[in-house]
Amino acid sequence: MALFFCLFLLLLFFLCDEFHIAGEMKDVDWCNLEFPKAEVLIINFTSTEYFLPLFINRMPNLRALIIINYSATYACLHNISVFKNLSNLRSLWLEKVSTPELSGTVLENLGKLFIVLCKINNSLVEKEVDLAKVFPNLYDLTLDHCDDLTRLPSSICGMNSLQNLSLTNCHNLTQLPLELGKLKSLEILRLYACPDLKTLPNSICDMVRLKYIDISQCVNLTCFPEEIGRLVSLEKIDMRECSMIRNVPKSALSLQSLRLVICDEEVSGIWKEVEKAKPNVHIQVSEQYFDLAWLKE
């Protein structure tokens, strides 16, 4: 039966470039297979522990790796050493796992990293982990529903290639690095639904390429940086459900590229001066939506 399974997998990899693995398997369960043509590997499992198959080491063309745990608890990944040989990996998705220790690992060509519903366990903020060295060419980083993330590591500020930073539904995130403005290539900063975040670092005004900032549902955010007008490329601001912000710095009149601000009606008045001075700026009042479907239950 084991031989038949190995032959089946081998045939499958010759026929397609994408492969799905479902179920819990330890390294001793895998055959010594090679998959030179595979470009996408999707691993779905339900377990508190998972041993990454060692044959990943022999997938030279692997460009996308998706690892999703469907159990009710977080899973611990083993055989993390397989990451070291994924020289062509461009996209990595981790979901419902405890993020692995990254020191000593370099994913040189990784462009997109998605960490969803994961336990960070300080693996990103350890002093010996320099994220700029681990991910030297990362341009898209997403952290979503990571409840134990309280702060971002300062080493993230050295990721010169980063263009999109999304921190969404991280309910215990309290602060961003003061040097965040060093991300000179950043074009999108999404801080959606981070209710414990109270301030934005003044250094973000140094992000000369920033086009879009989303602070919607950051309900305790109290103000914009005073020098926000230095964001010469900023085109769009989404600040829905940010009722604590009651004024806009005067420097906002210098936002030469600004075209759209989305906000609630109760705070829309703070943008009237900007809208009057800049006819190309549109203040869009968000519609409140109340779902009454539960009344039918």
C-alpha positions, -999 to 999 in steps of 0.1 A, spaced: 0 0 0 28 24 9 45 17 -25 13 23 -43 8 56 -25 43 68 -35 38 58 -71 4 77 -71 20 109 -57 48 106 -83 24 103 -112 4 132 -98 34 155 -98 43 147 -133 7 156 -144 3 189 -126 22 218 -111 0 221 -80 -3 196 -51 -25 193 -21 -17 174 11 -44 167 37 -39 150 70 -13 146 97 19 127 87 52 125 104 84 125 85 87 87 87 55 84 68 68 101 37 85 83 9 118 95 -6 101 114 -35 113 141 -57 90 167 -74 111 188 -97 82 205 -115 59 214 -86 53 251 -82 25 252 -57 22 231 -25 -10 233 -3 -9 215 30 -42 212 49 -42 194 82 -60 191 116 -35 186 144 -16 203 173 17 192 157 27 188 121 59 175 105 66 193 73 75 166 46 112 165 39 106 161 2 99 199 1 137 201 1 136 185 -34 111 209 -49 134 234 -67 106 252 -86 83 257 -56 70 292 -58 40 292 -34 36 273 -1 3 274 18 1 257 52 -34 257 69 -43 241 102 -81 235 106 -81 223 142 -95 244 171 -60 249 186 -27 262 172 -3 237 157 34 235 162 54 230 130 84 207 129 111 202 102 114 239 97 148 233 82 130 226 48 126 264 44 164 268 40 164 252 5 134 270 -10 154 294 -30 126 301 -55 98 305 -30 78 337 -37 48 334 -15 42 318 20 9 315 38 8 303 74 -26 299 91 -35 287 127 1 277 136 26 289 161 50 309 140 84 291 138 117 303 150 132 322 121 168 329 133 193 313 109 168 312 81 170 333 49 142 333 24 160 354 -1 134 356 -29 102 356 -8 80 384 -19 47 378 0 42 366 35 8 360 51 5 352 88 -32 345 96 -47 335 129 -13 326 142 4 326 176 34 349 172 50 338 205 75 366 202 91 348 173 91 380 153 104 402 180 133 382 194 165 403 195 185 378 175 160 378 146 167 405 120 136 404 97 154 425 71 180 397 67 155 368 69 133 384 42 156 407 22 132 411 -8 98 409 9 74 435 -5 40 424 9 36 415 46 2 407 62 -5 399 99 -42 391 104 -60 381 136 -27 375 155 -41 382 190 -8 379 209 9 405 188 14 435 210 42 454 191 61 452 159 98 444 160 120 474 152 140 452 127 110 455 104 121 491 97 151 478 78 129 460 52 137 484 24 117 465 -3 84 465 17 56 481 -3 25 468 15 22 464 53 -12 451 66 -18 447 103 -55 438 105 -76 425 134 -46 425 157 -67 434 188 -38 437 212 -14 456 191 -5 487 212 24 503 194 43 506 162 81 512 159 91 548 162 114 543 132 86 530 109 91 559 86 123 542 74 101 521 51 107 545 22 92 521 -4 59 516 15 28 525 -6 0 509 14 -2 510 52 -33 491 65 -40 492 102 -76 480 102 -93 470 134 -65 474 158 -85 489 188 -56 492 213 -35 513 190 -36 549 203 -9 567 183 9 567 150 46 573 150 55 608 136 81 591 114 55 578 90 55 613 75 88 604 59 71 577 37 73 597 5 57 569 -16 28 562 7 -4 563 -13 -30 547 10 -35 545 47 -63 526 64 -69 532 101 -106 523 101 -119 507 133 -88 519 153 -113 532 178 -88 545 203 -66 564 178 -67 600 188 -48 620 162 -28 622 130 9 631 131 13 668 129 34 667 98 11 646 78 13 671 50 47 658 41 31 626 26 33 640 -9 21 608 -26 -9 601 -2 -41 597 -23 -65 580 1 -73 579 38 -98 555 53 -107 564 88 -142 549 94 -151 543 130 -123 566 143 -145 588 164 -116 598 188 -99 618 160 -114 653 163 -91 675 143 -68 674 113 -33 690 114 -30 722 94 -2 706 74 -30 684 58 -35 714 34 -2 704 18 -14 669 8 -10 676 -29 -20 641 -41 -50 635 -17 -82 626 -35 -104 607 -11 -111 606 26 -136 580 39 -150 587 74 -181 587 95 -205 616 94 -198 627 130 -162 635 122 -165 645 85 -165 682 95 -128 681 105 -120 678 68 -141 708 56 -112 732 55 -91 707 34 -120 701 11 -126 738 6 -90 745 -2 -86 715 -25 -116 710 -48 -101 677 -60 -105 661 -25 -137 642 -19 -149 635 16 -170 603 15 -192 597 44 -195 560 51 -229 545 54 -238 528 86 -251 493 81 -273 475 106 -280 439 100 -313 428 115 -312 393 101 -309 380 137 -345 390 144 -357 362 121 -340 336 142 
